[in-house]
Amino acid sequence: QLHGDVNVVDRQKALKIWGASSKPGVVLAMIQVAGVGLTMTAARHCVFVDKAYVPGVNTQAADRLHRIGASLTQPVEIIELICKGTVEDRVEKILATKQEMFDQIVNRQALNKIIYRAVMDEE
């Protein structure tokens, strides 16, 4: 189990043992713990059962699994479990509204150009 009370050293130690095992293993973690500071290099399957109120935290958790754990021969499968009428159902609707507002306010193409220029100017 990984939660906010598990320090970084112990998290990495547990994940190293988990990743080195030849047996199937499961990491149980809240999305806010799994989305920040974990290196899930051995992950092949993930089931999210909770959501954070900040869209970026949810995206970062999924991106870490895809970016770090995925390869052409070992893709990562992510499943989100959201039961109708639950808190997570309501959070999902709030997140969709937040994303819609963000998309209306921020022109992604223009934002990407600004970010690209900033990165290129720093090199």
Rosetta constraint file for C-alpha pairs under 8 A:
AtomPair CA 1 CA 27 HARMONIC 6.24 0.50
AtomPair CA 1 CA 28 HARMONIC 4.84 0.50
AtomPair CA 1 CA 29 HARMONIC 5.80 0.50
AtomPair CA 2 CA 6 HARMONIC 6.28 0.50
AtomPair CA 2 CA 11 HARMONIC 6.93 0.50
AtomPair CA 2 CA 27 HARMONIC 7.41 0.50
AtomPair CA 2 CA 28 HARMONIC 6.23 0.50
AtomPair CA 2 CA 29 HARMONIC 4.72 0.50
AtomPair CA 2 CA 30 HARMONIC 7.17 0.50
AtomPair CA 2 CA 33 HARMONIC 6.77 0.50
AtomPair CA 2 CA 34 HARMONIC 7.79 0.50
AtomPair CA 3 CA 29 HARMONIC 6.12 0.50
AtomPair CA 3 CA 30 HARMONIC 6.42 0.50
AtomPair CA 3 CA 33 HARMONIC 5.93 0.50
AtomPair CA 4 CA 33 HARMONIC 6.57 0.50
AtomPair CA 6 CA 10 HARMONIC 6.39 0.50
AtomPair CA 6 CA 11 HARMONIC 6.30 0.50
AtomPair CA 7 CA 11 HARMONIC 6.19 0.50
AtomPair CA 8 CA 12 HARMONIC 6.19 0.50
AtomPair CA 9 CA 13 HARMONIC 6.15 0.50
AtomPair CA 10 CA 14 HARMONIC 6.06 0.50
AtomPair CA 11 CA 15 HARMONIC 6.17 0.50
AtomPair CA 11 CA 38 HARMONIC 7.83 0.50
AtomPair CA 12 CA 16 HARMONIC 6.00 0.50
AtomPair CA 12 CA 38 HARMONIC 7.37 0.50
AtomPair CA 12 CA 39 HARMONIC 7.96 0.50
AtomPair CA 13 CA 17 HARMONIC 6.35 0.50
AtomPair CA 14 CA 18 HARMONIC 6.11 0.50
AtomPair CA 15 CA 19 HARMONIC 5.90 0.50
AtomPair CA 15 CA 39 HARMONIC 7.93 0.50
AtomPair CA 15 CA 40 HARMONIC 7.59 0.50
AtomPair CA 16 CA 20 HARMONIC 6.12 0.50
AtomPair CA 17 CA 21 HARMONIC 6.33 0.50
AtomPair CA 18 CA 25 HARMONIC 6.43 0.50
AtomPair CA 18 CA 26 HARMONIC 7.95 0.50
AtomPair CA 19 CA 41 HARMONIC 7.48 0.50
AtomPair CA 19 CA 42 HARMONIC 5.52 0.50
AtomPair CA 21 CA 25 HARMONIC 7.65 0.50
AtomPair CA 29 CA 33 HARMONIC 6.17 0.50
AtomPair CA 29 CA 34 HARMONIC 5.86 0.50
AtomPair CA 30 CA 34 HARMONIC 6.17 0.50
AtomPair CA 30 CA 50 HARMONIC 7.04 0.50
AtomPair CA 31 CA 35 HARMONIC 5.67 0.50
AtomPair CA 31 CA 48 HARMONIC 7.11 0.50
AtomPair CA 31 CA 50 HARMONIC 6.53 0.50
AtomPair CA 31 CA 51 HARMONIC 6.55 0.50
AtomPair CA 31 CA 52 HARMONIC 6.90 0.50
AtomPair CA 31 CA 57 HARMONIC 7.78 0.50
AtomPair CA 31 CA 58 HARMONIC 6.93 0.50
AtomPair CA 31 CA 61 HARMONIC 6.65 0.50
AtomPair CA 32 CA 36 HARMONIC 6.48 0.50
AtomPair CA 32 CA 52 HARMONIC 6.72 0.50
AtomPair CA 32 CA 57 HARMONIC 6.64 0.50
AtomPair CA 32 CA 58 HARMONIC 7.75 0.50
AtomPair CA 32 CA 61 HARMONIC 7.68 0.50
AtomPair CA 33 CA 37 HARMONIC 7.63 0.50
AtomPair CA 33 CA 38 HARMONIC 7.81 0.50
AtomPair CA 34 CA 38 HARMONIC 6.05 0.50
AtomPair CA 34 CA 61 HARMONIC 6.04 0.50
AtomPair CA 35 CA 57 HARMONIC 6.26 0.50
AtomPair CA 35 CA 58 HARMONIC 6.96 0.50
AtomPair CA 35 CA 60 HARMONIC 5.55 0.50
AtomPair CA 35 CA 61 HARMONIC 3.58 0.50
AtomPair CA 35 CA 62 HARMONIC 7.34 0.50
AtomPair CA 35 CA 64 HARMONIC 6.97 0.50
AtomPair CA 36 CA 57 HARMONIC 7.94 0.50
AtomPair CA 36 CA 60 HARMONIC 7.52 0.50
AtomPair CA 36 CA 61 HARMONIC 7.00 0.50
AtomPair CA 38 CA 64 HARMONIC 7.97 0.50
AtomPair CA 39 CA 64 HARMONIC 7.39 0.50
AtomPair CA 39 CA 68 HARMONIC 7.05 0.50
AtomPair CA 40 CA 64 HARMONIC 7.22 0.50
AtomPair CA 40 CA 65 HARMONIC 6.13 0.50
AtomPair CA 40 CA 68 HARMONIC 6.57 0.50
AtomPair CA 40 CA 69 HARMONIC 5.88 0.50
AtomPair CA 41 CA 65 HARMONIC 7.50 0.50
AtomPair CA 41 CA 68 HARMONIC 5.45 0.50
AtomPair CA 41 CA 69 HARMONIC 4.23 0.50
AtomPair CA 41 CA 70 HARMONIC 7.79 0.50
AtomPair CA 42 CA 69 HARMONIC 5.72 0.50
AtomPair CA 43 CA 65 HARMONIC 6.70 0.50
AtomPair CA 43 CA 69 HARMONIC 5.44 0.50
AtomPair CA 43 CA 70 HARMONIC 7.82 0.50
AtomPair CA 43 CA 76 HARMONIC 6.87 0.50
AtomPair CA 44 CA 69 HARMONIC 6.86 0.50
AtomPair CA 44 CA 70 HARMONIC 7.31 0.50
AtomPair CA 44 CA 74 HARMONIC 6.88 0.50
AtomPair CA 44 CA 75 HARMONIC 6.47 0.50
AtomPair CA 44 CA 76 HARMONIC 4.45 0.50
AtomPair CA 44 CA 77 HARMONIC 6.17 0.50
AtomPair CA 45 CA 76 HARMONIC 5.63 0.50
AtomPair CA 45 CA 77 HARMONIC 4.77 0.50
AtomPair CA 45 CA 78 HARMONIC 5.91 0.50
AtomPair CA 45 CA 79 HARMONIC 7.94 0.50
AtomPair CA 46 CA 76 HARMONIC 7.64 0.50
AtomPair CA 46 CA 77 HARMONIC 6.23 0.50
AtomPair CA 46 CA 78 HARMONIC 4.72 0.50
AtomPair CA 46 CA 79 HARMONIC 6.16 0.50
AtomPair CA 47 CA 78 HARMONIC 5.84 0.50
AtomPair CA 47 CA 79 HARMONIC 4.71 0.50
AtomPair CA 47 CA 80 HARMONIC 5.68 0.50
AtomPair CA 47 CA 81 HARMONIC 7.04 0.50
AtomPair CA 48 CA 78 HARMONIC 7.47 0.50
AtomPair CA 48 CA 79 HARMONIC 6.21 0.50
AtomPair CA 48 CA 80 HARMONIC 4.71 0.50
AtomPair CA 48 CA 81 HARMONIC 6.14 0.50
AtomPair CA 49 CA 80 HARMONIC 6.19 0.50
AtomPair CA 49 CA 81 HARMONIC 5.15 0.50
AtomPair CA 49 CA 82 HARMONIC 6.74 0.50
AtomPair CA 50 CA 81 HARMONIC 7.80 0.50
AtomPair CA 50 CA 82 HARMONIC 7.82 0.50
AtomPair CA 50 CA 88 HARMONIC 6.19 0.50
AtomPair CA 51 CA 58 HARMONIC 6.56 0.50
AtomPair CA 51 CA 88 HARMONIC 6.31 0.50
AtomPair CA 51 CA 91 HARMONIC 6.85 0.50
AtomPair CA 51 CA 92 HARMONIC 7.39 0.50
AtomPair CA 52 CA 57 HARMONIC 6.43 0.50
AtomPair CA 52 CA 58 HARMONIC 6.19 0.50
AtomPair CA 52 CA 91 HARMONIC 7.75 0.50
AtomPair CA 53 CA 91 HARMONIC 6.56 0.50
AtomPair CA 53 CA 94 HARMONIC 7.72 0.50
AtomPair CA 53 CA 95 HARMONIC 6.70 0.50
AtomPair CA 54 CA 58 HARMONIC 7.06 0.50
AtomPair CA 54 CA 95 HARMONIC 7.28 0.50
AtomPair CA 55 CA 59 HARMONIC 6.28 0.50
AtomPair CA 55 CA 95 HARMONIC 6.05 0.50
AtomPair CA 55 CA 98 HARMONIC 7.62 0.50
AtomPair CA 55 CA 99 HARMONIC 7.20 0.50
AtomPair CA 56 CA 60 HARMONIC 5.88 0.50
AtomPair CA 57 CA 61 HARMONIC 6.27 0.50
AtomPair CA 58 CA 62 HARMONIC 6.53 0.50
AtomPair CA 59 CA 63 HARMONIC 5.96 0.50
AtomPair CA 60 CA 64 HARMONIC 6.00 0.50
AtomPair CA 61 CA 65 HARMONIC 6.69 0.50
AtomPair CA 62 CA 66 HARMONIC 6.33 0.50
AtomPair CA 62 CA 78 HARMONIC 7.50 0.50
AtomPair CA 63 CA 67 HARMONIC 5.60 0.50
AtomPair CA 63 CA 68 HARMONIC 7.98 0.50
AtomPair CA 64 CA 68 HARMONIC 5.60 0.50
AtomPair CA 64 CA 69 HARMONIC 7.37 0.50
AtomPair CA 65 CA 69 HARMONIC 5.06 0.50
AtomPair CA 65 CA 70 HARMONIC 6.81 0.50
AtomPair CA 65 CA 76 HARMONIC 6.91 0.50
AtomPair CA 66 CA 70 HARMONIC 4.95 0.50
AtomPair CA 66 CA 75 HARMONIC 7.69 0.50
AtomPair CA 66 CA 76 HARMONIC 6.08 0.50
AtomPair CA 69 CA 75 HARMONIC 7.74 0.50
AtomPair CA 69 CA 76 HARMONIC 6.77 0.50
AtomPair CA 70 CA 74 HARMONIC 5.87 0.50
AtomPair CA 70 CA 75 HARMONIC 4.80 0.50
AtomPair CA 70 CA 76 HARMONIC 5.39 0.50
AtomPair CA 71 CA 75 HARMONIC 5.53 0.50
AtomPair CA 82 CA 86 HARMONIC 7.58 0.50
AtomPair CA 82 CA 88 HARMONIC 5.98 0.50
AtomPair CA 82 CA 89 HARMONIC 5.80 0.50
AtomPair CA 83 CA 88 HARMONIC 7.23 0.50
AtomPair CA 83 CA 89 HARMONIC 6.23 0.50
AtomPair CA 84 CA 89 HARMONIC 5.71 0.50
AtomPair CA 85 CA 89 HARMONIC 5.94 0.50
AtomPair CA 85 CA 90 HARMONIC 7.33 0.50
AtomPair CA 86 CA 90 HARMONIC 6.61 0.50
AtomPair CA 87 CA 91 HARMONIC 6.14 0.50
AtomPair CA 88 CA 92 HARMONIC 5.97 0.50
AtomPair CA 89 CA 93 HARMONIC 6.54 0.50
AtomPair CA 90 CA 94 HARMONIC 6.32 0.50
AtomPair CA 91 CA 95 HARMONIC 6.05 0.50
AtomPair CA 92 CA 96 HARMONIC 6.21 0.50
AtomPair CA 93 CA 97 HARMONIC 6.32 0.50
AtomPair CA 94 CA 98 HARMONIC 6.19 0.50
AtomPair CA 95 CA 99 HARMONIC 6.06 0.50
AtomPair CA 96 CA 100 HARMONIC 6.11 0.50
AtomPair CA 97 CA 101 HARMONIC 6.24 0.50
AtomPair CA 98 CA 102 HARMONIC 6.16 0.50
AtomPair CA 99 CA 103 HARMONIC 6.08 0.50
AtomPair CA 100 CA 104 HARMONIC 6.25 0.50
AtomPair CA 101 CA 105 HARMONIC 6.16 0.50
AtomPair CA 102 CA 106 HARMONIC 5.78 0.50
AtomPair CA 103 CA 107 HARMONIC 6.82 0.50
AtomPair CA 103 CA 108 HARMONIC 7.41 0.50
AtomPair CA 106 CA 111 HARMONIC 7.20 0.50
AtomPair CA 107 CA 111 HARMONIC 6.15 0.50
AtomPair CA 108 CA 112 HARMONIC 5.96 0.50
AtomPair CA 109 CA 113 HARMONIC 6.31 0.50
AtomPair CA 110 CA 114 HARMONIC 6.32 0.50
AtomPair CA 111 CA 115 HARMONIC 6.22 0.50
AtomPair CA 112 CA 116 HARMONIC 6.01 0.50
AtomPair CA 113 CA 117 HARMONIC 6.08 0.50
AtomPair CA 114 CA 118 HARMONIC 6.15 0.50
AtomPair CA 115 CA 119 HARMONIC 6.17 0.50
AtomPair CA 116 CA 120 HARMONIC 6.11 0.50
AtomPair CA 117 CA 121 HARMONIC 6.01 0.50
AtomPair CA 118 CA 122 HARMONIC 6.41 0.50
AtomPair CA 119 CA 123 HARMONIC 6.79 0.50
